[in-house]
């Protein structure tokens, strides 16, 4: 009798989520309204991966409307030391609801490194919600599991303008951070997080709003 290792197979997954806010780097892109997210992910044995997600938002009166579509693709390589290197690109497009005006979008290239509970990434954008606005964003993330099916995480990020359209002075470096907790219940995941950002930054379309928010939500693996 002979035995052979099973060949590595690609992993495909889908989730549906509901959150009380679409919080992005300390700023709400849903005007502090509840959102629903449908996400599809693909991971190949080679290290290539892709992700596509669509987000809807509840307007005043509870009417659902589309909010955004995001596409991400990249490559991750795990080294013998246990460190993982990660490279990729992401593009997000938001409809008029997120800004109160026309639609908007951003594109970023990124590189990251992770080991154990700590990960970090650097993002470079040639089009950050405005034509001609170049930015760099660095983030540091940590996650621990203090008990079975429980997770605690923390995030800190810094957004820096590299080139501004027409020498605009409203763009300045902005810091954001968040802490959160997750409870796994089989295929269902419950989450609560506190997010802080810089009030009234000029990077994002729409209204000036609170710099902090408490966000709750749930994710179901399909």
KEGURO-206641 format. One record per residue (C-alpha): residue in three letters; x, y, z. Coordinates in Angstrom, 3 decimals, decimal comma. Each point is the difference from the previous one (the first is absolute). Example, Ala and Ser with C-alpha at 12.3 -4.5 7.8 and 13.67 -1.06 7.14 Angstrom:
REM residues 2
aa / X / Y / Z
ALA / 12,300 / -4,500 / 7,800
SER / 1,370 / 3,440 / -0,660
//
This chain:
REM residues 222
aa / X / Y / Z
UNK / 0,000 / 0,000 / 0,000
UNK / 1,393 / 3,386 / -0,940
UNK / -0,938 / 3,453 / 1,163
UNK / 0,479 / 3,354 / -1,696
UNK / -0,622 / 3,541 / 1,127
UNK / -3,221 / 1,547 / -1,221
UNK / 0,572 / 2,834 / -2,477
UNK / -0,605 / 3,513 / 1,269
UNK / -3,336 / 1,383 / -1,073
UNK / -1,264 / 3,530 / -0,468
UNK / -2,287 / 1,409 / 2,663
UNK / -3,145 / 1,903 / -0,930
UNK / -2,142 / 1,696 / 2,609
UNK / -2,948 / 2,336 / 0,281
UNK / -1,359 / 2,002 / 2,923
UNK / -2,879 / 2,369 / 0,643
UNK / 0,315 / 2,687 / 2,681
UNK / -2,049 / 2,716 / 1,657
UNK / 1,665 / 2,915 / 1,818
UNK / -1,344 / 3,128 / 1,652
UNK / 2,445 / 2,204 / -1,980
UNK / 2,446 / -0,254 / -2,921
UNK / 3,053 / 1,332 / 1,808
UNK / 3,171 / 0,528 / -2,047
UNK / 3,181 / 1,361 / 1,601
UNK / -1,919 / 1,873 / 2,648
UNK / -2,616 / 1,407 / -2,381
UNK / -3,530 / -1,133 / -0,845
UNK / -0,647 / -0,519 / -3,710
UNK / -3,657 / -0,884 / 0,636
UNK / -0,937 / 3,196 / 1,869
UNK / -0,066 / -2,050 / 3,242
UNK / -2,755 / -2,261 / -1,368
UNK / -0,276 / -3,792 / 0,089
UNK / 1,498 / -1,991 / -2,880
UNK / -0,218 / -3,536 / -1,389
UNK / 3,031 / -1,582 / -1,711
UNK / 0,222 / -3,000 / -2,316
UNK / 3,574 / -1,253 / -0,378
UNK / 1,615 / -2,672 / -2,208
UNK / 3,606 / -1,121 / 0,593
UNK / 2,353 / -2,313 / -1,911
UNK / 3,363 / -1,358 / 1,201
UNK / 2,146 / -2,090 / -2,351
UNK / 2,696 / -2,463 / 1,179
UNK / 2,569 / 2,108 / -1,884
UNK / -0,605 / 2,941 / 2,338
UNK / -2,128 / 2,021 / -2,386
UNK / -3,257 / 1,297 / 1,458
UNK / -2,943 / 2,150 / -0,972
UNK / -2,975 / 1,579 / 1,679
UNK / -3,157 / 1,728 / -1,224
UNK / -2,580 / 1,660 / 2,230
UNK / -3,155 / 2,056 / -0,450
UNK / -1,456 / 2,259 / 2,687
UNK / -3,516 / 1,367 / 0,391
UNK / -1,197 / 2,697 / 2,395
UNK / -3,305 / 0,841 / 1,686
UNK / -1,153 / 3,525 / -0,800
UNK / -2,356 / 2,026 / 2,158
UNK / -3,270 / -1,853 / 0,299
UNK / 1,740 / -3,370 / -0,346
UNK / 0,235 / -0,030 / -3,794
UNK / 2,970 / -2,141 / -1,185
UNK / 2,397 / 1,521 / -2,542
UNK / 3,317 / -1,166 / -1,535
UNK / 3,077 / 1,596 / 1,572
UNK / 3,214 / -1,499 / -1,373
UNK / 1,821 / -2,747 / -1,860
UNK / 3,553 / -1,029 / 0,917
UNK / 2,417 / -2,243 / -1,918
UNK / 3,301 / -1,250 / 1,444
UNK / 2,700 / -2,255 / -1,401
UNK / 3,393 / -0,977 / 1,343
UNK / 2,685 / -2,550 / 0,772
UNK / 1,093 / -1,289 / 3,419
UNK / 3,191 / -1,985 / 0,667
UNK / 0,743 / -1,737 / 3,281
UNK / 3,721 / -0,256 / 0,754
UNK / 1,692 / -2,822 / 1,894
UNK / 0,449 / 2,349 / 2,944
UNK / -3,792 / 0,234 / 0,375
UNK / -0,175 / 3,540 / -1,346
UNK / -2,517 / 0,677 / -2,788
UNK / 0,590 / 2,598 / -2,727
UNK / -3,015 / 1,455 / -1,780
UNK / -0,359 / 2,124 / -3,158
UNK / -3,073 / 1,151 / -1,878
UNK / -2,371 / 2,664 / -1,244
UNK / -3,516 / 1,070 / 0,910
UNK / -2,601 / 2,190 / -1,673
UNK / -3,225 / 1,290 / 1,557
UNK / -2,783 / 1,955 / -1,674
UNK / -2,706 / 1,805 / 1,957
UNK / -3,315 / 1,235 / -1,334
UNK / -1,364 / 3,501 / 0,558
UNK / -1,565 / -0,882 / 3,369
UNK / 3,389 / -0,105 / 1,718
UNK / 0,805 / 3,607 / -0,986
UNK / -3,315 / 1,679 / -0,680
UNK / 1,388 / 0,916 / -3,421
UNK / 1,348 / -2,139 / -2,828
UNK / 1,582 / -3,390 / 0,461
UNK / 3,570 / -0,265 / 1,235
UNK / 2,740 / -2,611 / 0,187
UNK / 3,522 / -0,808 / 1,098
UNK / 2,741 / -2,392 / -1,127
UNK / 2,927 / -1,220 / 2,101
UNK / 3,063 / -2,201 / -0,368
UNK / 1,188 / -1,640 / 3,193
UNK / 2,785 / -2,067 / 1,546
UNK / -0,124 / -1,663 / 3,376
UNK / 1,728 / -2,292 / 2,434
UNK / -1,475 / -2,099 / 2,800
UNK / 1,202 / -2,428 / 2,632
UNK / -2,016 / -1,557 / 2,757
UNK / -2,506 / 2,463 / 1,437
UNK / 1,552 / 3,117 / -1,616
UNK / -0,429 / 1,268 / -3,564
UNK / 0,773 / 3,239 / -1,803
UNK / -0,612 / 1,466 / -3,449
UNK / 0,963 / 3,053 / -2,007
UNK / -2,455 / 1,300 / -2,636
UNK / 0,783 / 2,386 / -2,857
UNK / -2,814 / 1,683 / -1,919
UNK / 0,256 / 2,150 / -3,157
UNK / -3,715 / 0,796 / 0,247
UNK / -1,330 / 0,235 / 3,558
UNK / -3,638 / 1,115 / -0,357
UNK / 1,128 / 2,919 / -2,199
UNK / 1,870 / 0,327 / -3,323
UNK / 3,637 / 0,911 / 0,556
UNK / -0,009 / -0,777 / 3,720
UNK / 2,913 / -2,330 / 0,828
UNK / 0,106 / -1,503 / 3,484
UNK / 1,916 / -2,514 / 2,084
UNK / -1,618 / -1,914 / 2,842
UNK / 1,775 / -2,174 / 2,547
UNK / -1,741 / -2,283 / 2,452
UNK / 0,898 / -2,332 / 2,851
UNK / -2,401 / -2,710 / 1,142
UNK / 0,017 / -2,477 / 2,850
UNK / -2,296 / -2,861 / 0,976
UNK / -0,084 / -2,378 / 2,961
UNK / -2,359 / -2,749 / 1,145
UNK / -0,377 / 0,175 / 3,809
UNK / -2,511 / -2,868 / 0,062
UNK / -1,446 / -2,588 / -2,412
UNK / -2,227 / 1,655 / -2,644
UNK / 0,948 / 3,493 / 1,225
UNK / 2,245 / 2,488 / -1,783
UNK / 1,318 / 3,431 / 0,950
UNK / 1,547 / 2,292 / -2,593
UNK / 1,570 / 3,449 / -0,253
UNK / 0,828 / 2,237 / -2,952
UNK / 1,958 / 3,232 / -0,490
UNK / 0,476 / 1,837 / -3,293
UNK / 1,500 / 3,202 / -1,388
UNK / -1,079 / 1,630 / -3,289
UNK / 2,434 / 2,462 / -1,598
UNK / -0,529 / 2,155 / -3,130
UNK / 2,811 / -0,309 / -2,546
UNK / -1,342 / 2,170 / -2,817
UNK / -3,136 / 2,135 / 0,133
UNK / -2,047 / 1,359 / -2,917
UNK / 0,770 / 3,652 / -0,583
UNK / 2,019 / 0,208 / 3,209
UNK / -3,153 / -0,303 / 2,100
UNK / 0,679 / 0,802 / 3,656
UNK / -2,930 / -1,896 / 1,505
UNK / 1,847 / -3,326 / -0,111
UNK / 2,130 / -0,832 / 3,009
UNK / 1,334 / -3,085 / 1,731
UNK / -2,728 / -1,874 / 1,857
UNK / 0,173 / -2,687 / 2,670
UNK / -2,625 / -2,639 / 0,774
UNK / -0,260 / -2,956 / 2,355
UNK / -2,483 / -2,628 / 1,103
UNK / -0,413 / -2,840 / 2,469
UNK / -2,473 / -2,838 / -0,356
UNK / -1,234 / -3,341 / 1,266
UNK / -1,360 / -2,972 / -1,956
UNK / -2,024 / -3,006 / 1,177
UNK / -0,164 / -3,082 / -2,225
UNK / -3,211 / -2,039 / 0,095
UNK / 0,525 / -2,654 / -2,627
UNK / -0,539 / 1,599 / -3,412
UNK / -1,234 / 3,196 / 1,690
UNK / 2,426 / 2,658 / 1,235
UNK / -1,052 / 2,908 / 2,240
UNK / 2,124 / 3,149 / 0,186
UNK / 0,173 / 3,265 / 1,928
UNK / 2,646 / 2,712 / -0,506
UNK / 0,844 / 3,554 / 1,022
UNK / 1,458 / 2,202 / -2,748
UNK / 1,734 / 3,395 / 0,278
UNK / 1,176 / 2,346 / -2,759
UNK / 0,871 / 3,613 / -0,713
UNK / -3,047 / 2,266 / -0,176
UNK / -0,743 / 1,695 / -3,316
UNK / 2,840 / -1,275 / -2,173
UNK / -0,240 / 1,146 / -3,597
UNK / 0,744 / -3,357 / -1,620
UNK / -3,495 / -1,408 / 0,094
UNK / -3,119 / 1,236 / -1,786
UNK / -3,188 / 0,956 / 1,772
UNK / -0,706 / 1,523 / 3,359
UNK / 2,272 / 0,863 / 2,924
UNK / -0,908 / -2,439 / 2,751
UNK / 0,960 / -1,397 / 3,377
UNK / 3,571 / -1,243 / 0,320
UNK / -1,029 / -3,060 / 2,014
UNK / -2,547 / -2,786 / -0,240
UNK / -1,030 / -3,270 / 1,635
UNK / -0,763 / -2,573 / -2,691
UNK / -1,723 / -3,364 / 0,466
UNK / -0,746 / -2,686 / -2,529
UNK / -0,216 / -3,648 / -0,975
UNK / 1,496 / -2,133 / -2,782
UNK / -1,339 / -3,317 / -1,274
UNK / 2,148 / -2,408 / -2,027
UNK / -2,056 / -1,400 / -2,889
//
